[in-house]
Amino acid sequence: MGLLKSVNNVPGIDFYEYRDTDYYNKFKYRARFYLFGVRYTWYSKTSADFIRRINNTKKNGYLSIRKEDRAQILSNIDTITAFIDWRDSTKIDKTASIRVEHNTVAVFSNDLELLRTLENLGPGLTVDYTEAKIGEFVGVKYFVKEPKHKYRVYFKSRMIEGKFVVQIRDLISRTKELHPSDSLKHWLHMYTVNHIFSWKYRYTNANHFIEYDDESTLSYLALMHGEILGKRYKLEKRPEPI
């Protein structure tokens, strides 16, 4: 999961989510809304199936509707059945992917206008929109004193092979523009000293980072090991209070 940031100056977008990949590795946008009773659509192939399920007051295992939920679901039934019809229409051309978690629906797509049609499902439905931002700066880290370097990139926690540690160590040693954190330097040093591939070297550590001053400096590291690079930050001195 990425870092969610509220947006108030981009038409049609409520949030940016800074991520390592697009949603499901292919979708740029996510729309979300809350609709009580939508969780009961899981086992309804069509809107007609859902209506039959609501009208069936007999106990039928996992297909049963909770008695205390029925009245509120009936008040939402037009919106819920409209959602089922919308859901089924997207399955035909696969322009969206839908995830229902309890009473919240998340819809992922590259077509923002398609997602906007969700607002037409029923009155009072509030939909928020998030855009995935890949490989960009998450934000700014502020320091009391002027930081030594301009940018910082963190590692992800990933399973790796032993040769990766050697490759990163050698790359940093010959690239003076890359400045590893103390914890990363210690990690690389201890591997060199021990000459063993213990459990500590089977995973990268999300607390390890590298600082640099020129964005182009990171290009080779990203080319060779982009899969382990995580969130990026600008580093600045905290502004003086006015």
Backbone bond lengths (Angstrom), bond angles and torsions (degrees), N, CA, C in turn:
res aa  C-N    CA-C-N  psi(-1)  N-CA   C-N-CA  omega(-1)  CA-C   N-CA-C  phi
1 M - - - 1.456 - - 1.514 109.57 -
2 G 1.377 116.24 139.06 1.442 120.53 -179.33 1.508 113.25 -90.93
3 L 1.329 114.53 -171.70 1.456 121.91 179.38 1.512 108.69 -95.13
4 L 1.336 116.44 124.38 1.458 122.11 -177.25 1.524 109.71 -93.27
5 K 1.330 115.90 131.78 1.458 121.28 -178.84 1.524 109.71 -132.00
6 S 1.342 115.70 127.88 1.454 120.08 -179.70 1.526 110.79 -67.76
7 V 1.339 115.49 141.88 1.461 121.86 -178.86 1.519 108.06 -124.59
8 N 1.337 116.80 131.02 1.466 118.90 -179.76 1.529 113.00 -125.66
9 N 1.312 117.23 5.90 1.472 119.62 -178.08 1.524 113.27 -126.45
10 V 1.345 116.44 16.64 1.464 120.87 178.74 1.533 107.98 -120.65
11 P 1.315 118.34 111.42 1.467 120.98 -177.75 1.527 111.80 -56.83
12 G 1.322 115.92 129.12 1.451 120.68 175.13 1.510 115.50 86.20
13 I 1.335 118.34 -5.71 1.461 121.77 -179.31 1.530 109.08 -122.37
14 D 1.330 115.95 129.41 1.466 120.88 179.00 1.522 112.64 -97.39
15 F 1.342 116.29 -29.79 1.457 120.36 -176.44 1.527 110.38 -141.83
16 Y 1.327 115.99 150.58 1.454 123.15 162.89 1.521 106.71 -105.13
17 E 1.317 116.70 139.13 1.460 120.41 170.76 1.517 108.02 -119.53
18 Y 1.324 116.12 115.14 1.465 121.43 -178.77 1.525 107.90 -83.08
19 R 1.323 115.03 115.49 1.447 122.24 -171.61 1.523 111.27 -131.21
20 D 1.334 114.62 167.43 1.462 120.39 175.55 1.528 111.30 -85.65
21 T 1.333 116.85 -26.88 1.468 121.14 178.77 1.528 108.56 -141.38
22 D 1.336 115.98 164.78 1.459 120.25 172.34 1.525 109.59 -64.79
23 Y 1.324 116.31 167.13 1.459 120.05 175.18 1.526 108.76 -62.90
24 Y 1.316 115.74 127.20 1.465 122.08 -177.63 1.535 111.19 54.17
25 N 1.330 115.94 25.61 1.470 123.19 178.67 1.526 113.94 63.70
26 K 1.353 117.61 15.83 1.464 117.36 -179.17 1.522 115.11 -152.48
27 F 1.342 118.78 -11.01 1.459 119.38 -176.38 1.537 111.18 -112.56
28 K 1.322 115.84 136.09 1.464 121.90 -176.02 1.531 112.99 -90.10
29 Y 1.331 117.40 -27.72 1.462 120.78 -173.52 1.531 111.61 -121.50
30 R 1.340 113.39 152.54 1.463 120.66 174.03 1.526 108.84 -133.10
31 A 1.324 116.73 132.92 1.457 122.52 172.44 1.523 107.95 -112.62
32 R 1.334 116.48 140.60 1.461 120.32 -179.80 1.523 110.22 -133.09
33 F 1.324 115.30 145.93 1.457 119.48 172.13 1.523 109.51 -154.39
34 Y 1.331 114.71 157.20 1.465 122.25 178.23 1.517 108.10 -104.35
35 L 1.331 116.26 132.29 1.462 121.06 179.52 1.522 108.35 -147.64
36 F 1.318 115.85 107.69 1.466 119.24 -176.28 1.530 109.89 -61.55
37 G 1.322 114.84 131.65 1.455 121.76 178.48 1.513 114.56 96.45
38 V 1.339 117.03 -8.81 1.466 119.26 -176.01 1.524 111.77 -66.56
39 R 1.320 116.61 -20.52 1.467 118.68 -179.58 1.535 111.62 -65.97
40 Y 1.328 116.46 -22.30 1.457 119.87 179.66 1.530 112.57 -78.00
41 T 1.319 117.04 -1.86 1.469 119.58 178.26 1.523 112.24 -80.85
42 W 1.325 117.03 -8.14 1.459 120.78 -176.95 1.527 112.40 -52.75
43 Y 1.321 116.29 -43.45 1.468 119.27 -174.58 1.526 111.98 -106.08
44 S 1.325 116.54 24.30 1.460 121.21 177.41 1.523 108.64 -112.57
45 K 1.325 116.42 113.03 1.463 120.49 -177.66 1.523 111.65 -74.04
46 T 1.327 116.47 -29.28 1.457 121.56 179.63 1.516 109.36 -138.64
47 S 1.328 116.09 168.53 1.457 119.60 177.07 1.525 110.79 -64.52
48 A 1.331 117.61 -32.87 1.463 120.96 177.35 1.528 110.79 -64.31
49 D 1.341 117.45 -38.99 1.464 121.29 176.14 1.521 110.40 -60.15
50 F 1.324 115.62 -42.24 1.461 119.87 -178.33 1.533 110.78 -65.22
51 I 1.307 117.26 -42.61 1.469 120.81 179.43 1.526 110.39 -62.90
52 R 1.335 117.34 -41.68 1.464 119.94 177.33 1.527 110.52 -62.76
53 R 1.303 116.47 -37.70 1.460 120.53 -179.88 1.525 111.02 -66.33
54 I 1.325 117.11 -41.20 1.457 121.44 178.99 1.528 110.85 -64.83
55 N 1.322 116.18 -40.02 1.461 120.66 -176.79 1.526 113.29 -76.82
56 N 1.329 116.84 -14.00 1.459 120.83 -179.81 1.529 109.23 -86.07
57 T 1.309 117.35 107.85 1.472 121.69 -177.21 1.526 112.21 -90.29
58 K 1.333 117.70 -2.27 1.461 120.22 179.04 1.523 110.05 -79.29
59 K 1.326 116.10 149.55 1.459 120.34 178.00 1.524 109.33 -70.20
60 N 1.339 114.52 131.39 1.470 119.03 -176.91 1.525 110.26 -144.36
61 G 1.330 116.01 49.91 1.457 121.56 177.42 1.518 112.46 59.15
62 Y 1.342 116.59 -134.48 1.464 121.38 -176.88 1.523 112.71 -67.86
63 L 1.340 118.13 -13.76 1.461 121.03 178.95 1.529 112.51 -84.60
64 S 1.327 116.46 -7.37 1.460 119.90 -178.35 1.522 111.19 -72.57
65 I 1.327 115.24 149.02 1.461 122.14 174.88 1.516 108.33 -98.72
66 R 1.309 117.13 131.84 1.465 119.54 178.21 1.525 110.02 -61.84
67 K 1.326 115.18 134.68 1.467 120.81 -176.57 1.513 111.54 -56.22
68 E 1.344 116.92 -41.35 1.465 121.14 -177.54 1.527 112.67 -71.88
69 D 1.337 117.34 -13.77 1.468 120.91 179.70 1.531 112.43 -94.47
70 R 1.320 117.24 -20.50 1.455 121.21 -167.83 1.532 113.28 -58.62
71 A 1.346 117.48 -46.29 1.470 120.05 -175.47 1.523 111.32 -62.13
72 Q 1.337 117.35 -43.44 1.466 119.98 -179.27 1.522 111.24 -69.68
73 I 1.325 116.52 -36.02 1.466 119.75 177.51 1.529 110.18 -64.06
74 L 1.336 116.72 -41.32 1.458 120.35 179.49 1.527 111.14 -62.16
75 S 1.336 116.87 -32.71 1.467 119.36 177.67 1.522 111.59 -71.75
76 N 1.327 117.03 -20.97 1.472 122.05 179.63 1.520 112.81 -104.11
77 I 1.318 117.05 5.38 1.469 118.84 -166.36 1.525 112.99 -61.60
78 D 1.338 118.12 -35.97 1.469 119.50 179.94 1.527 111.09 -64.09
79 T 1.342 116.07 -41.20 1.468 120.20 179.25 1.519 111.00 -68.98
80 I 1.324 116.88 -40.20 1.466 120.70 -179.56 1.526 110.96 -65.22
81 T 1.333 117.00 -45.28 1.474 119.23 179.72 1.529 110.74 -67.62
82 A 1.338 117.35 -33.00 1.469 119.93 175.31 1.524 110.15 -65.14
83 F 1.339 116.88 -37.74 1.462 120.17 176.71 1.524 110.89 -64.33
84 I 1.332 118.02 -42.41 1.463 120.76 179.19 1.527 110.33 -60.20
85 D 1.324 116.72 -43.39 1.473 120.34 178.60 1.531 110.18 -63.54
86 W 1.339 116.85 -40.78 1.466 121.33 178.08 1.520 109.64 -63.99
87 R 1.321 115.83 -45.12 1.475 121.64 179.15 1.520 110.81 -57.44
88 D 1.326 116.41 -46.51 1.463 120.31 -176.52 1.529 111.46 -67.88
89 S 1.328 117.30 -32.48 1.468 119.68 179.91 1.517 111.96 -68.89
90 T 1.338 117.48 -32.01 1.470 120.08 179.49 1.518 112.00 -76.26
91 K 1.320 117.22 -21.37 1.463 119.89 179.11 1.524 111.47 -67.23
92 I 1.326 116.00 -25.14 1.461 120.40 -176.54 1.528 111.25 -68.74
93 D 1.347 116.52 -48.43 1.469 119.40 -176.63 1.527 113.11 -104.51
94 K 1.338 117.24 -0.17 1.470 123.11 175.12 1.530 112.04 55.63
95 T 1.335 116.40 38.35 1.465 120.48 179.09 1.518 112.32 -84.28
96 A 1.332 116.90 -4.85 1.461 120.02 -178.65 1.519 109.52 -151.59
97 S 1.330 114.56 159.70 1.458 121.33 174.04 1.524 107.22 -124.88
98 I 1.327 116.47 137.41 1.461 120.96 -172.88 1.523 110.08 -119.24
99 R 1.335 115.25 136.64 1.457 120.98 176.05 1.525 108.24 -129.58
100 V 1.324 116.51 125.74 1.463 122.05 178.79 1.521 108.35 -111.45
101 E 1.323 116.13 120.33 1.456 122.08 176.68 1.517 108.06 -122.51
102 H 1.336 115.57 107.59 1.455 123.40 -175.17 1.532 108.96 55.78
103 N 1.319 119.34 -112.47 1.462 120.49 -178.75 1.529 112.71 -108.33
104 T 1.315 117.24 17.76 1.459 121.80 178.82 1.522 109.78 -114.63
105 V 1.315 115.48 133.75 1.465 121.91 179.50 1.523 108.83 -111.59
106 A 1.316 116.63 131.69 1.467 122.86 172.42 1.523 107.74 -118.02
107 V 1.323 115.71 127.61 1.462 121.23 -179.96 1.523 108.50 -120.33
108 F 1.320 117.74 129.44 1.456 123.54 -175.82 1.523 109.37 -113.68
109 S 1.334 116.13 136.10 1.464 119.74 -179.52 1.528 109.51 -164.44
110 N 1.324 115.65 164.61 1.466 121.08 170.52 1.523 111.73 -95.64
111 D 1.318 115.79 -3.43 1.466 122.15 -177.71 1.528 108.78 -106.06
112 L 1.324 116.03 97.15 1.464 120.47 -177.61 1.532 111.33 -65.04
113 E 1.323 117.04 -34.89 1.461 119.98 179.51 1.531 110.97 -66.63
114 L 1.310 116.26 -35.95 1.461 119.65 175.23 1.526 110.29 -61.55
115 L 1.317 116.46 -44.71 1.466 120.25 179.76 1.518 111.20 -62.38
116 R 1.312 117.05 -32.69 1.461 120.66 -179.09 1.530 112.24 -66.05
117 T 1.319 117.13 -23.35 1.459 119.33 178.98 1.529 111.78 -68.18
118 L 1.331 116.87 -13.61 1.467 119.77 175.92 1.529 111.22 -62.14
119 E 1.324 116.92 -27.98 1.456 120.79 -179.76 1.520 111.68 -64.18
120 N 1.340 117.06 -18.11 1.463 121.74 -178.22 1.523 113.07 -89.00
121 L 1.341 117.09 1.14 1.464 119.34 -176.80 1.528 112.19 -66.82
122 G 1.320 116.30 -31.33 1.461 118.12 -178.91 1.510 111.53 -179.08
123 P 1.340 116.87 159.51 1.469 120.60 -179.33 1.530 111.62 -66.98
124 G 1.314 115.21 143.30 1.462 120.34 175.69 1.512 114.89 80.90
125 L 1.340 117.32 1.34 1.463 119.75 179.73 1.526 109.35 -79.49
126 T 1.324 116.38 122.57 1.457 121.88 -179.56 1.525 109.69 -102.91
127 V 1.312 116.33 120.42 1.469 121.99 -177.62 1.526 108.64 -114.98
128 D 1.344 117.45 131.52 1.469 119.37 172.50 1.526 108.87 -111.66
129 Y 1.335 114.75 153.61 1.463 121.60 -172.68 1.522 110.19 -123.98
130 T 1.325 115.36 133.20 1.461 122.29 -179.40 1.524 109.52 -124.30
131 E 1.323 115.80 137.23 1.465 121.63 175.29 1.520 109.16 -108.93
132 A 1.311 116.96 129.38 1.462 121.98 177.28 1.531 109.30 -76.99
133 K 1.321 115.95 127.65 1.464 121.95 177.67 1.527 107.50 -110.96
134 I 1.318 115.37 114.89 1.458 121.21 -172.34 1.524 110.87 -102.76
135 G 1.337 115.79 130.06 1.455 120.52 172.73 1.512 114.73 65.26
136 E 1.321 117.77 23.77 1.456 120.48 179.15 1.521 109.70 -108.93
137 F 1.322 115.14 170.95 1.450 118.79 178.52 1.522 109.78 -68.53
138 V 1.330 115.41 129.06 1.456 120.32 178.15 1.515 110.47 -69.22
139 G 1.313 116.15 -38.25 1.457 120.08 -177.29 1.510 110.64 175.73
140 V 1.322 115.16 -156.22 1.457 121.80 -177.00 1.520 109.15 -119.75
141 K 1.329 116.60 133.96 1.461 121.75 171.00 1.526 107.53 -101.03
142 Y 1.335 115.95 125.95 1.459 121.05 -177.59 1.529 111.01 -101.46
143 F 1.336 114.75 146.81 1.458 121.63 -179.33 1.529 109.29 -130.35
144 V 1.320 114.93 152.85 1.463 119.71 178.59 1.525 110.06 -63.99
145 K 1.335 116.60 -43.27 1.458 121.79 177.56 1.531 110.25 -103.23
146 E 1.296 115.54 164.33 1.462 120.25 177.58 1.528 109.23 -60.36
147 P 1.328 119.90 122.33 1.469 121.01 -179.54 1.525 111.36 -66.34
148 K 1.308 115.68 154.11 1.457 120.34 -178.18 1.528 111.87 -69.57
149 H 1.332 115.93 -28.36 1.462 119.57 -175.54 1.527 110.28 -134.46
150 K 1.322 116.22 166.68 1.464 120.98 -171.71 1.525 113.82 -90.65
151 Y 1.352 117.17 -29.35 1.455 119.77 -172.67 1.528 110.73 -135.59
152 R 1.334 114.73 158.29 1.466 120.68 177.94 1.526 108.73 -142.95
153 V 1.334 116.28 137.04 1.457 121.37 174.38 1.523 108.16 -126.19
154 Y 1.316 115.70 132.71 1.464 121.77 178.91 1.525 110.24 -94.44
155 F 1.317 115.14 155.18 1.453 120.64 172.12 1.531 108.90 -80.71
156 K 1.316 115.52 161.86 1.459 121.79 166.84 1.526 108.23 -94.26
157 S 1.305 116.63 163.02 1.465 120.73 170.84 1.521 107.31 -86.36
158 R 1.317 116.29 108.66 1.465 121.46 -176.57 1.527 110.66 -139.62
159 M 1.313 116.05 146.86 1.464 119.68 171.78 1.528 108.37 -72.01
160 I 1.325 116.84 138.17 1.464 121.70 -175.84 1.524 110.16 -135.14
161 E 1.320 115.08 172.44 1.458 121.85 173.32 1.524 108.76 -100.78
162 G 1.319 115.82 159.23 1.462 120.35 -176.82 1.515 113.31 -58.67
163 K 1.319 117.14 -35.22 1.462 120.29 -177.57 1.526 111.64 -66.49
164 F 1.334 116.69 -21.58 1.463 119.67 178.85 1.525 110.22 -61.99
165 V 1.331 117.43 -43.19 1.464 121.25 -179.06 1.520 109.64 -59.97
166 V 1.305 116.52 -43.06 1.466 120.79 179.79 1.524 110.07 -64.51
167 Q 1.325 116.92 -42.60 1.464 120.86 -178.73 1.528 111.53 -63.34
168 I 1.327 116.95 -44.10 1.465 120.69 179.48 1.524 110.47 -66.46
169 R 1.303 116.63 -43.18 1.463 121.10 178.88 1.521 111.00 -59.25
170 D 1.329 116.56 -46.82 1.462 120.43 -178.43 1.532 110.99 -67.84
171 L 1.340 117.00 -38.58 1.459 120.24 179.78 1.521 111.16 -63.48
172 I 1.329 116.33 -44.57 1.467 120.29 -179.45 1.534 110.77 -66.76
173 S 1.331 116.34 -37.39 1.463 119.57 -177.54 1.523 112.23 -67.17
174 R 1.318 117.99 -28.53 1.460 119.97 -178.45 1.534 113.18 -102.91
175 T 1.347 116.46 -3.91 1.465 120.45 178.58 1.518 107.96 -115.12
176 K 1.312 116.39 94.06 1.463 121.42 -172.88 1.529 112.23 -68.82
177 E 1.323 117.01 -14.40 1.468 119.85 -179.74 1.522 112.48 -82.04
178 L 1.338 117.34 -7.20 1.461 121.62 176.41 1.520 109.09 -99.22
179 H 1.322 116.92 127.36 1.468 121.74 -174.27 1.526 109.56 -121.19
180 P 1.333 117.43 98.07 1.465 120.71 -176.72 1.529 111.78 -73.13
181 S 1.319 116.00 153.48 1.465 120.91 175.03 1.519 109.40 -66.99
182 D 1.323 116.11 160.51 1.473 120.46 -179.83 1.528 110.88 -59.16
183 S 1.325 116.43 -40.12 1.465 118.89 -179.07 1.521 111.43 -66.50
184 L 1.334 117.11 -35.57 1.455 120.31 177.29 1.525 110.62 -69.39
185 K 1.338 117.03 -41.82 1.470 120.13 177.41 1.523 110.76 -60.84
186 H 1.333 116.95 -41.18 1.469 120.38 179.62 1.521 110.20 -64.80
187 W 1.313 116.30 -41.82 1.468 121.86 179.91 1.531 110.12 -60.19
188 L 1.330 116.13 -45.70 1.459 120.45 179.81 1.527 111.54 -68.35
189 H 1.333 115.93 -38.80 1.468 120.13 -179.71 1.524 110.89 -64.99
190 M 1.340 116.73 -44.32 1.462 119.81 -177.18 1.523 110.94 -66.15
191 Y 1.312 117.55 -31.02 1.459 119.39 175.76 1.527 109.57 -65.68
192 T 1.325 115.63 -41.35 1.464 120.43 179.73 1.520 110.74 -63.74
193 V 1.329 116.62 -41.51 1.470 121.42 -177.70 1.520 111.06 -69.28
194 N 1.337 115.30 -45.34 1.461 119.51 -173.51 1.525 113.55 -79.65
195 H 1.341 115.90 -29.43 1.462 120.16 -177.67 1.531 111.79 54.52
196 I 1.311 115.55 35.65 1.465 119.18 178.31 1.528 108.81 -130.99
197 F 1.306 114.37 157.65 1.459 119.45 177.97 1.527 108.12 -109.99
198 S 1.329 115.83 75.65 1.454 120.88 -179.52 1.523 109.70 -79.99
199 W 1.339 116.83 179.23 1.465 121.17 -178.49 1.523 111.45 -60.23
200 K 1.355 117.63 -25.83 1.463 121.25 -179.70 1.528 111.97 -64.95
201 Y 1.330 115.54 -20.06 1.460 119.54 -176.76 1.526 112.07 -109.98
202 R 1.316 115.08 17.38 1.459 119.18 174.86 1.521 111.85 -94.47
203 Y 1.335 115.37 -12.02 1.466 120.39 -179.02 1.525 110.13 -137.49
204 T 1.314 115.86 144.54 1.456 119.49 168.57 1.522 108.33 -78.69
205 N 1.323 115.50 163.15 1.461 121.53 -175.22 1.516 109.77 -114.45
206 A 1.335 116.86 127.80 1.460 121.45 -177.00 1.530 112.55 -69.62
207 N 1.341 117.65 -9.60 1.466 120.67 176.13 1.526 112.33 -87.95
208 H 1.317 117.40 -12.20 1.461 121.32 178.87 1.533 109.74 -78.79
209 F 1.316 115.74 141.85 1.462 118.97 178.42 1.517 110.65 -147.35
210 I 1.330 114.33 165.02 1.459 122.55 175.87 1.514 108.12 -127.44
211 E 1.321 117.52 134.75 1.456 121.93 176.51 1.527 109.52 -106.55
212 Y 1.335 115.13 153.90 1.465 120.39 -177.84 1.521 108.55 -158.89
213 D 1.325 116.37 168.24 1.466 121.16 -175.70 1.517 113.60 -114.42
214 D 1.304 117.22 -23.28 1.464 121.77 -179.19 1.519 107.84 -118.24
215 E 1.327 117.14 124.48 1.460 120.42 -177.51 1.525 112.19 -58.16
216 S 1.324 116.64 -30.69 1.470 119.71 -179.40 1.523 111.50 -69.08
217 T 1.339 116.74 -20.34 1.456 120.54 -179.50 1.520 111.31 -61.19
218 L 1.299 115.19 -32.60 1.457 120.06 -175.34 1.527 112.37 -80.88
219 S 1.318 117.21 -9.69 1.457 120.42 -171.84 1.532 112.49 -61.16
220 Y 1.327 117.27 -41.47 1.461 119.39 -178.25 1.523 110.70 -68.85
221 L 1.338 116.08 -42.53 1.458 119.89 178.00 1.524 109.94 -60.95
222 A 1.335 116.63 -41.49 1.460 120.70 179.36 1.523 110.95 -66.17
223 L 1.328 116.46 -35.72 1.461 120.73 179.64 1.523 110.98 -66.62
224 M 1.339 115.94 -41.25 1.450 120.56 -176.32 1.523 113.00 -83.97
225 H 1.348 116.63 -37.71 1.459 120.27 -172.32 1.524 111.70 -138.14
226 G 1.322 116.91 39.04 1.458 120.28 -177.49 1.510 113.48 -60.22
227 E 1.341 117.55 -23.65 1.471 120.34 -176.89 1.522 112.52 -69.12
228 I 1.341 117.86 -17.75 1.473 118.84 -179.00 1.526 111.95 -103.52
229 L 1.333 117.31 -0.87 1.461 119.85 179.61 1.522 109.99 -85.78
230 G 1.331 116.01 132.31 1.449 121.08 -177.12 1.515 112.68 -110.31
231 K 1.321 115.89 -130.18 1.456 121.94 -173.78 1.523 111.80 -71.87
232 R 1.350 115.49 141.76 1.449 122.21 179.37 1.531 110.10 -113.21
233 Y 1.323 116.35 143.25 1.461 121.55 -179.86 1.523 110.71 -133.72
234 K 1.319 115.31 149.00 1.453 121.03 165.63 1.523 107.54 -87.07
235 L 1.328 116.31 146.44 1.467 121.38 -179.03 1.524 108.79 -114.32
236 E 1.327 116.54 125.77 1.456 120.66 -177.60 1.524 110.81 -142.76
237 K 1.324 114.96 156.75 1.454 120.41 174.16 1.523 108.01 -75.86
238 R 1.332 115.49 138.81 1.456 120.18 -179.20 1.530 109.93 -62.39
239 P 1.335 117.54 130.45 1.476 119.85 -179.82 1.532 111.81 -61.20
240 E 1.304 115.28 145.10 1.455 120.30 177.02 1.522 109.44 -69.42
241 P 1.344 117.32 138.75 1.472 118.94 177.65 1.523 111.47 -63.88
242 I 1.302 114.99 142.78 1.472 119.93 179.89 1.524 110.68 -80.93
